[in-house]
Amino acid sequence: MSSTSDCLFCRIIAGTIDARIVHQDDRVAAFHDINPQAPRHVLICPNVHLATLNDLTPEHEALMGHIVRTAAALAKTMGDAESGYRLVANCQRDAGQSVFHVHFHLLGGRTFAWPPG
Protein backbone atom coordinates (compact mmCIF):
# COMPACT_ATOMS: atom_id res chain seq x y z
CA MET A 1 0.00 0.00 0.00
CA SER A 2 1.37 3.38 -0.95
CA SER A 3 0.42 6.33 1.25
CA THR A 4 1.48 9.82 2.14
CA SER A 5 1.95 10.90 5.74
CA ASP A 6 0.16 14.22 5.20
CA CYS A 7 -2.98 12.68 3.64
CA LEU A 8 -5.92 12.55 6.06
CA PHE A 9 -7.43 9.46 4.45
CA CYS A 10 -4.09 7.61 4.32
CA ARG A 11 -3.78 8.23 8.05
CA ILE A 12 -7.31 6.96 8.71
CA ILE A 13 -6.63 3.84 6.61
CA ALA A 14 -3.37 3.27 8.51
CA GLY A 15 -5.21 3.61 11.82
CA THR A 16 -3.27 6.65 13.07
CA ILE A 17 -6.44 8.79 13.08
CA ASP A 18 -9.67 7.51 14.61
CA ALA A 19 -12.67 7.05 12.36
CA ARG A 20 -15.91 5.11 12.50
CA ILE A 21 -14.81 2.33 10.13
CA VAL A 22 -17.65 0.27 8.65
CA HIS A 23 -15.57 -1.85 6.27
CA GLN A 24 -11.89 -2.52 5.64
CA ASP A 25 -10.20 -5.09 3.48
CA ASP A 26 -6.93 -5.42 1.58
CA ARG A 27 -8.04 -2.92 -1.12
CA VAL A 28 -10.47 -0.41 0.42
CA ALA A 29 -11.63 1.23 3.61
CA ALA A 30 -15.07 2.70 4.32
CA PHE A 31 -15.90 5.03 7.17
CA HIS A 32 -18.55 7.52 8.25
CA ASP A 33 -18.18 11.07 6.94
CA ILE A 34 -17.62 13.58 9.77
CA ASN A 35 -19.88 16.10 7.97
CA PRO A 36 -22.75 13.91 6.73
CA GLN A 37 -24.96 15.19 3.92
CA ALA A 38 -27.57 12.46 4.39
CA PRO A 39 -28.80 10.28 7.27
CA ARG A 40 -26.30 7.67 6.08
CA HIS A 41 -23.05 9.01 4.57
CA VAL A 42 -20.03 6.74 4.22
CA LEU A 43 -16.77 7.41 2.40
CA ILE A 44 -15.15 4.56 0.48
CA CYS A 45 -11.43 4.96 -0.29
CA PRO A 46 -8.82 2.81 -1.95
CA ASN A 47 -6.05 1.82 0.46
CA VAL A 48 -3.49 3.01 -2.08
CA HIS A 49 -3.03 6.79 -2.31
CA LEU A 50 -4.36 8.25 -5.55
CA ALA A 51 -4.94 12.00 -5.38
CA THR A 52 -7.74 12.31 -7.97
CA LEU A 53 -9.69 10.25 -10.46
CA ASN A 54 -7.35 11.73 -13.09
CA ASP A 55 -4.56 9.60 -11.60
CA LEU A 56 -6.29 6.31 -12.39
CA THR A 57 -4.66 4.02 -14.93
CA PRO A 58 -5.83 0.77 -16.53
CA GLU A 59 -4.21 -1.12 -13.64
CA HIS A 60 -6.81 0.42 -11.30
CA GLU A 61 -9.86 -0.96 -13.14
CA ALA A 62 -10.30 -3.94 -10.80
CA LEU A 63 -9.88 -1.66 -7.78
CA MET A 64 -12.60 0.71 -9.02
CA GLY A 65 -14.91 -2.24 -9.64
CA HIS A 66 -14.22 -3.44 -6.10
CA ILE A 67 -15.14 0.00 -4.74
CA VAL A 68 -18.48 -0.02 -6.57
CA ARG A 69 -19.27 -3.57 -5.43
CA THR A 70 -18.32 -2.62 -1.85
CA ALA A 71 -20.64 0.40 -2.09
CA ALA A 72 -23.54 -1.80 -3.22
CA ALA A 73 -22.91 -4.27 -0.38
CA LEU A 74 -22.73 -1.45 2.18
CA ALA A 75 -25.93 0.10 0.81
CA LYS A 76 -27.64 -3.25 1.33
CA THR A 77 -26.26 -3.51 4.88
CA MET A 78 -27.37 0.05 5.67
CA GLY A 79 -30.89 -0.70 4.37
CA ASP A 80 -30.75 1.55 1.30
CA ALA A 81 -30.37 -0.96 -1.56
CA GLU A 82 -34.11 -1.20 -2.27
CA SER A 83 -35.18 2.40 -1.63
CA GLY A 84 -32.14 3.93 -3.31
CA TYR A 85 -28.75 5.44 -2.64
CA ARG A 86 -26.29 7.74 -4.34
CA LEU A 87 -22.62 7.07 -5.07
CA VAL A 88 -20.61 10.21 -5.84
CA ALA A 89 -16.98 10.96 -6.64
CA ASN A 90 -15.72 14.52 -6.92
CA CYS A 91 -12.60 15.30 -8.96
CA GLN A 92 -10.67 18.51 -8.30
CA ARG A 93 -11.59 21.59 -6.26
CA ASP A 94 -14.22 23.04 -8.60
CA ALA A 95 -16.17 19.78 -8.33
CA GLY A 96 -16.02 19.85 -4.52
CA GLN A 97 -13.05 17.59 -3.81
CA SER A 98 -11.52 18.75 -0.52
CA VAL A 99 -9.40 15.73 0.42
CA PHE A 100 -7.03 14.74 -2.35
CA HIS A 101 -7.27 10.97 -1.98
CA VAL A 102 -9.75 9.30 -4.33
CA HIS A 103 -12.96 8.56 -2.45
CA PHE A 104 -16.60 7.87 -3.14
CA HIS A 105 -19.48 9.20 -1.06
CA LEU A 106 -22.18 6.61 -0.39
CA LEU A 107 -25.33 8.50 0.62
CA GLY A 108 -28.66 7.07 1.72
CA GLY A 109 -31.62 7.50 3.97
CA ARG A 110 -33.38 10.33 2.13
CA THR A 111 -34.70 11.32 -1.29
CA PHE A 112 -32.16 13.03 -3.54
CA ALA A 113 -32.88 15.75 -6.09
CA TRP A 114 -31.53 15.94 -9.63
CA PRO A 115 -29.46 17.70 -10.77
CA PRO A 116 -27.42 17.47 -7.59
CA GLY A 117 -26.11 21.01 -7.56
Buried (B, 14 or more C-beta within 10 A) or exposed (E): EEBEEEBBBBBBBBEEEEBEBBBBEEBBBBBEBEEEEBEBBBBBBBBBBBBBBEEBEEEBEEBBEBBEEBBBEBBEEBEBBEEEBBBBBBBEEEEEBEBBBBBBBBBBBBEEEEEEE
